[in-house]
Amino acid sequence: MNTLRERKKQQTRDALIGTALDLFTSHGFAATTLDELCDTVGVSKRTFFRTFASKEEVALAPSEDLWAAFLAHLGTLDPGARTVMAVLRDALLAALGDMTGDGWAGRVLQGRKLAAGTPSVEAHGLYFCERTSRTALEILHSRLELPDAADPRPRLALDMLVAAFHLAQEAWAEQAGTPTVADFAGHLNRMFALLPESLTLTAGLRPSAISS
């Protein structure tokens, strides 16, 4: 059971995320200062830095929460007789199912738009993705009976998972109406289903390419 102190910390964190994304969206990322953000939420800069390392981190916190949950599930799932890809897929879908907080989907979309137009946010996202991939590989090798660390197949499986995630997120963000967590799960399952077909897809040259 969460203590009152833990609940208050979570409430402050949620307020910082929601307010930051609203300010970044309305005023611009660079134009929004930490002083403005902290004053709006009613916390000190010291409290901000106990919660987040930077403006970039708070901007992408909703997406980072998903991947933190993914790592947690990856560290506890029983692989059974499933493939490594199936274990990764199930951990990600379980993590997505944990994202039940009010406004999570909308905040992810806000962060995605910020990353697309703000180089420092995009760079932070790339760094976070690489760091998370390394941690996921460490978890896989610590819990599963896999070939030695030089075998590229676990990393290839993880990279395919990440590629499927990004394609699903893109389709989710572009769909009509207000995207939901359930919509995101549907897009993810569709991309996972297409992975085997992508490895066997063949195509000939177009007639126009041959004639040229």
TAGI-V797123 format. One record per pair of residues at least 24 apart in sequence whose C-alpha atoms are under 10 Angstrom apart, sorted by sequence separation. I is the first residue (numbers start at 1). J is the second residue. D is the distance in Angstrom with one decimal. If there is no record, write none. Layout:
i=I j=J d=D
i=I j=J d=D
//
This chain:
i=16 j=40 d=9.0
i=17 j=41 d=9.8
i=67 j=91 d=9.7
i=68 j=92 d=10.0
i=69 j=93 d=10.0
i=70 j=94 d=7.3
i=71 j=95 d=8.5
i=134 j=158 d=9.7
i=164 j=188 d=6.8
i=165 j=189 d=9.6
i=167 j=191 d=7.3
i=168 j=192 d=9.2
i=15 j=40 d=9.6
i=16 j=41 d=6.5
i=30 j=55 d=9.4
i=67 j=92 d=7.7
i=69 j=94 d=8.2
i=70 j=95 d=4.9
i=133 j=158 d=7.2
i=164 j=189 d=9.1
i=166 j=191 d=9.6
i=15 j=41 d=6.5
i=16 j=42 d=9.5
i=29 j=55 d=8.3
i=66 j=92 d=8.1
i=69 j=95 d=5.0
i=70 j=96 d=8.0
i=133 j=159 d=8.0
i=164 j=190 d=9.0
i=165 j=191 d=7.7
i=15 j=42 d=9.6
i=16 j=43 d=8.9
i=29 j=56 d=8.9
i=66 j=93 d=9.8
i=68 j=95 d=8.2
i=69 j=96 d=8.0
i=161 j=188 d=9.5
i=164 j=191 d=5.4
i=165 j=192 d=8.7
i=13 j=41 d=9.9
i=15 j=43 d=9.9
i=66 j=94 d=9.7
i=67 j=95 d=7.4
i=69 j=97 d=9.6
i=70 j=98 d=9.5
i=163 j=191 d=9.0
i=164 j=192 d=6.4
i=12 j=41 d=8.1
i=66 j=95 d=5.9
i=67 j=96 d=8.8
i=69 j=98 d=7.5
i=130 j=159 d=10.0
i=133 j=162 d=8.7
i=163 j=192 d=9.8
i=164 j=193 d=9.7
i=12 j=42 d=9.3
i=29 j=59 d=9.0
i=65 j=95 d=8.9
i=66 j=96 d=6.3
i=69 j=99 d=8.8
i=161 j=191 d=9.1
i=164 j=194 d=8.9
i=12 j=43 d=8.2
i=24 j=55 d=9.5
i=65 j=96 d=9.6
i=66 j=97 d=9.3
i=160 j=191 d=10.0
i=161 j=192 d=7.8
i=164 j=195 d=7.8
i=16 j=48 d=7.8
i=66 j=98 d=8.0
i=160 j=192 d=9.0
i=163 j=195 d=9.7
i=65 j=98 d=9.6
i=66 j=99 d=6.9
i=129 j=162 d=8.6
i=13 j=47 d=9.5
i=21 j=55 d=9.8
i=65 j=99 d=8.2
i=161 j=195 d=8.9
i=12 j=47 d=8.9
i=13 j=48 d=8.4
i=16 j=51 d=9.0
i=17 j=52 d=9.7
i=20 j=55 d=8.1
i=24 j=59 d=8.1
i=160 j=195 d=7.8
i=12 j=48 d=9.0
i=16 j=52 d=9.3
i=63 j=99 d=9.8
i=13 j=50 d=10.0
i=21 j=58 d=8.1
i=22 j=59 d=9.8
i=62 j=99 d=8.9
i=9 j=47 d=9.6
i=13 j=51 d=6.8
i=17 j=55 d=9.7
i=20 j=58 d=7.1
i=21 j=59 d=6.0
i=66 j=104 d=9.8
i=12 j=51 d=8.8
i=13 j=52 d=8.7
i=19 j=58 d=9.9
i=20 j=59 d=6.9
i=21 j=60 d=9.0
i=62 j=101 d=9.9
i=65 j=104 d=9.8
i=17 j=57 d=9.5
i=18 j=58 d=9.1
i=19 j=59 d=9.9
i=21 j=61 d=9.9
i=10 j=51 d=9.6
i=17 j=58 d=5.8
i=18 j=59 d=9.0
i=62 j=103 d=9.6
i=63 j=104 d=8.8
i=9 j=51 d=8.6
i=16 j=58 d=7.5
i=17 j=59 d=6.9
i=62 j=104 d=6.4
i=63 j=105 d=9.2
i=66 j=108 d=9.8
i=16 j=59 d=9.6
i=17 j=60 d=8.7
i=18 j=61 d=9.9
i=61 j=104 d=10.0
i=62 j=105 d=8.2
i=14 j=58 d=9.9
i=17 j=61 d=7.0
i=18 j=62 d=9.6
i=62 j=106 d=9.4
i=63 j=107 d=8.5
i=64 j=108 d=9.4
i=13 j=58 d=9.0
i=17 j=62 d=7.9
i=62 j=107 d=6.4
i=63 j=108 d=5.9
i=61 j=107 d=8.8
i=62 j=108 d=5.6
i=63 j=109 d=9.2
i=14 j=61 d=9.6
i=60 j=107 d=8.6
i=61 j=108 d=8.3
i=62 j=109 d=9.3
i=13 j=61 d=9.6
i=14 j=62 d=9.5
i=59 j=107 d=8.7
i=60 j=108 d=7.3
i=62 j=110 d=9.6
i=63 j=111 d=7.9
i=88 j=136 d=9.0
i=59 j=108 d=8.9
i=60 j=109 d=9.8
i=62 j=111 d=7.9
i=63 j=112 d=8.7
i=60 j=110 d=8.8
i=61 j=111 d=8.2
i=59 j=110 d=8.2
i=60 j=111 d=5.4
i=59 j=111 d=5.5
i=60 j=112 d=7.7
i=88 j=140 d=9.3
i=58 j=111 d=9.0
i=59 j=112 d=8.9
i=87 j=140 d=9.5
i=57 j=111 d=10.0
i=60 j=114 d=8.8
i=56 j=111 d=9.4
i=59 j=114 d=7.7
i=60 j=115 d=8.2
i=59 j=115 d=8.4
i=84 j=140 d=8.5
i=112 j=169 d=9.3
i=56 j=114 d=9.5
i=112 j=170 d=9.4
i=56 j=115 d=8.9
i=84 j=144 d=9.0
i=109 j=169 d=9.1
i=113 j=173 d=9.6
i=60 j=121 d=7.7
i=64 j=125 d=8.7
i=67 j=128 d=9.5
i=71 j=132 d=8.0
i=75 j=136 d=8.7
i=108 j=169 d=9.6
i=109 j=170 d=9.9
i=112 j=173 d=8.8
i=56 j=118 d=9.4
i=59 j=121 d=7.4
i=60 j=122 d=9.3
i=63 j=125 d=9.2
i=67 j=129 d=8.8
i=70 j=132 d=9.5
i=71 j=133 d=9.5
i=74 j=136 d=7.5
i=84 j=146 d=9.3
i=56 j=119 d=10.0
i=58 j=121 d=9.7
i=74 j=137 d=10.0
i=75 j=138 d=9.9
i=76 j=139 d=9.7
i=109 j=172 d=9.3
i=56 j=120 d=6.9
i=57 j=121 d=7.8
i=60 j=124 d=8.5
i=61 j=125 d=10.0
i=64 j=128 d=7.9
i=68 j=132 d=8.2
i=71 j=135 d=7.7
i=72 j=136 d=9.6
i=75 j=139 d=6.2
i=79 j=143 d=9.2
i=109 j=173 d=6.7
i=55 j=120 d=9.5
i=56 j=121 d=5.0
i=59 j=124 d=9.8
i=60 j=125 d=7.2
i=64 j=129 d=8.9
i=67 j=132 d=7.4
i=71 j=136 d=6.3
i=74 j=139 d=7.2
i=75 j=140 d=8.0
i=78 j=143 d=9.3
i=79 j=144 d=7.9
i=108 j=173 d=9.3
i=109 j=174 d=10.0
i=55 j=121 d=8.4
i=56 j=122 d=8.5
i=59 j=125 d=9.7
i=67 j=133 d=9.7
i=70 j=136 d=8.8
i=71 j=137 d=10.0
i=74 j=140 d=7.7
i=77 j=143 d=9.6
i=78 j=144 d=9.4
i=88 j=154 d=10.0
i=54 j=121 d=10.0
i=56 j=123 d=8.9
i=57 j=124 d=7.3
i=72 j=139 d=9.6
i=75 j=142 d=9.1
i=76 j=143 d=9.0
i=106 j=173 d=9.7
i=56 j=124 d=6.4
i=57 j=125 d=8.4
i=60 j=128 d=9.6
i=64 j=132 d=9.2
i=71 j=139 d=8.0
i=75 j=143 d=7.5
i=89 j=157 d=9.9
i=105 j=173 d=9.6
i=56 j=125 d=8.3
i=67 j=136 d=9.8
i=74 j=143 d=9.2
i=84 j=153 d=9.3
i=85 j=154 d=8.3
i=88 j=157 d=8.2
i=89 j=158 d=9.3
i=92 j=161 d=8.8
i=54 j=124 d=9.7
i=84 j=154 d=7.2
i=88 j=158 d=7.2
i=92 j=162 d=9.9
i=109 j=179 d=9.0
i=57 j=128 d=9.2
i=85 j=156 d=9.5
i=86 j=157 d=9.5
i=85 j=157 d=5.7
i=89 j=161 d=7.0
i=106 j=178 d=8.3
i=84 j=157 d=7.2
i=85 j=158 d=7.4
i=88 j=161 d=7.2
i=89 j=162 d=9.9
i=92 j=165 d=9.0
i=105 j=178 d=8.9
i=106 j=179 d=7.9
i=83 j=157 d=9.7
i=84 j=158 d=8.7
i=88 j=162 d=9.9
i=105 j=179 d=7.0
i=106 j=180 d=8.4
i=85 j=160 d=8.6
i=86 j=161 d=9.7
i=89 j=164 d=9.8
i=105 j=180 d=6.1
i=106 j=181 d=9.8
i=85 j=161 d=7.5
i=89 j=165 d=9.7
i=104 j=180 d=9.0
i=105 j=181 d=6.3
i=103 j=180 d=9.5
i=104 j=181 d=8.3
i=105 j=182 d=9.9
i=105 j=183 d=10.0
i=105 j=184 d=8.9
i=100 j=181 d=8.1
i=99 j=181 d=7.5
i=98 j=181 d=9.7
i=97 j=181 d=7.6
i=18 j=103 d=8.6
i=21 j=106 d=9.9
i=22 j=107 d=8.9
i=25 j=110 d=7.3
i=29 j=114 d=7.6
i=96 j=181 d=7.2
i=97 j=182 d=8.3
i=18 j=104 d=9.4
i=21 j=107 d=7.1
i=24 j=110 d=8.9
i=25 j=111 d=9.0
i=28 j=114 d=8.8
i=29 j=115 d=10.0
i=96 j=182 d=8.7
i=14 j=101 d=9.5
i=21 j=108 d=9.5
i=24 j=111 d=9.2
i=14 j=102 d=9.9
i=18 j=106 d=9.8
i=21 j=109 d=10.0
i=22 j=110 d=8.2
i=25 j=113 d=8.7
i=29 j=117 d=9.4
i=30 j=118 d=8.7
i=96 j=184 d=8.3
i=97 j=185 d=8.3
i=18 j=107 d=7.2
i=21 j=110 d=6.6
i=25 j=114 d=7.4
i=28 j=117 d=10.0
i=29 j=118 d=7.5
i=96 j=185 d=7.2
i=14 j=104 d=10.0
i=17 j=107 d=8.2
i=21 j=111 d=7.0
i=24 j=114 d=7.8
i=28 j=118 d=9.4
i=30 j=120 d=9.8
i=29 j=120 d=9.7
i=93 j=184 d=9.5
i=94 j=185 d=9.7
i=18 j=110 d=9.8
i=29 j=121 d=9.1
i=93 j=185 d=6.7
i=96 j=188 d=10.0
i=21 j=114 d=8.6
i=92 j=185 d=9.4
i=93 j=186 d=9.9
i=93 j=188 d=8.0
i=92 j=188 d=9.2
i=93 j=189 d=8.6
i=89 j=188 d=8.9
i=89 j=189 d=8.7
i=89 j=192 d=7.7
i=86 j=192 d=9.2
i=85 j=192 d=9.2
//
